């Protein structure tokens, strides 16, 4: 579903991604962890085609993000770390706009928006302008917008930040469900307990270098993911 | 602390005037030179306009010994201009700045936060005041009536007057912020207030001849009015005309005391104003049928919604559209006068409708809607970038929005121009086609300039739509698209082709330019847009 090969991205002298290679298969919840400034957001943005990269290749569902970004974006959804959404629209108008952009049919959009808005308890606020939404409500709206067009791959940057416990629980369930239905999820997080429970595979990045990558069992071994992460950080200090 | 905050505000002000640079990219001397030349050009135009106005007043008023009245009018005008130019900026930069909450969360006294914003606003106000006071002094000098005392008091007054108008702007800006926090459609409120002010302005302009005559024949009443309603301006005028220090001290007190009161009140209420919560009633959502649109239509509707939601964008970007109607309305209302005047110059008299059409194009050069359309996306840029839509379509939607907003005004202007009569078939068609093609070309030109010089990291919308480098560059280039062909025709081709031929050539030029710009935006421009996140 998502093939990252030898991805390299530099900001001047700083390397945010150094020869990264990752493969995310359909059905997998793939966690991406690392310290602040390790290169997680850069990698996720490069996968979405909103950040250019210096070397390597990224393919989504067999299409190159460089050569055919539209085909890639048709099957992807992105939830950023900070949901800066169009504040001049109401929630429902925003969702309708997203559906228009992805070419979602009338019946499908009505069904999915109703389903996910009810699930995340946002239905009552959909007529409100986004400018009146709290951070958590905007995050929920971004999640509903991502799910509304039934993407094969969802890329999420710290998706649990700002969500209340119930919404956080629902999101984890939905992530699992998306993958059980053949989709894939690639997300960054600092909440290692969540990653440990939710992820099938995990990649650890430090200073732009991939220092661990594999199934959860392979990466954490006999310890917890937190201990394994701290050990890896120390080893590659 | 205050020094750091002032430096921060000035950095934001300068950054808003300049092109956004990538980290580590140095400011080049060439770019600084272009910027400087542009501001000299724009400032020069305004200085010249005010000089012309004061020159006509100076001759008559100094001859009547009405020196104080002359300086009173100048000071009152500077105050009004400073106030009108800063009331909305005060609201957005002082009370609704994006960084207010962040700064309030820091161990900084609120007073320092708003004082630093006020200093930035003061500098903007100072520019407005200088645009009036300097031409007034120059016109007095040309009339041979400028005294040394007038220069001294006038120059000191130049720096004090903006403090007075800023104090009024701060109070009204706070009221506006408080009222708008309880109003759902804030843009409509701001737009309504400004249109009322603008309406008053145009009534004044349409009757400027009568107003000037009235001033010159009712000097005592005007002097008495300024003495009471514009007491502060009157005191400055008395000291400039008579050279006495007493009125000047009164002027100083009258300007500084209200500001001291404003600072005192804001010191106690600033946090309350900037952290207030909206008290509007929640809109209940009712499930209904959803309208399906194509991506291109959805993008256009999105751009229109964005434009319609921002009073700052509408007022600053769309003001030229109202100016575009002034020429045709003048042609209808003063048809006889204009036709008599134009009749003296055969080349104009024969093609008066086309001349008005060209005027419409000049007014459209002030329509800067698309020149801010990329910058105004700010942090929202990522949304269209992650969607499966060609970046060229997203850019063309911005240009189309500019056209969609401007087209009704252009068509009404063209119809009014034709209603004045006298146009042949060719001129009649060109009256419509030329401004429409110009509107399309400038709409796309604005997007191109903004794409080349974006400012995605603004703190208030005003920085994106009002003071952006792309906006200034666009206005100069758009004006050049009308003026340069006219100059070439006037100097070289006047005897070869008539005005109809020139209008036809200009139309062809605008159509070709539109096609080239659309091609650029769909190709290379789209790539630039996709890389805005780098």
Interface residues (C-beta under 8 A of the other chain):
Chain A: X11 X12 X45 X48 X49 X50 X51 X52 X69 X70 X71 X73 X74 X76 X77 X78 X80 X82 X84 X85 X86 X88 X89 X90 X91 X92 X93 X96 X97 X98 X99 X100 X101 X102 X103 X105 X106 X109 X110 X113 X114 X123 X124 X125 X126 X127 X128 X132
Chain B: X23 X24 X278 X280 X282 X283 X284 X285 X286 X287 X289 X290 X291 X292 X293 X294 X295 X297 X298 X299 X301 X302 X305 X306 X308 X309 X310 X378 X379 X380 X382 X383 X384 X385 X386 X387 X388 X389 X390 X530 X531 X533 X534
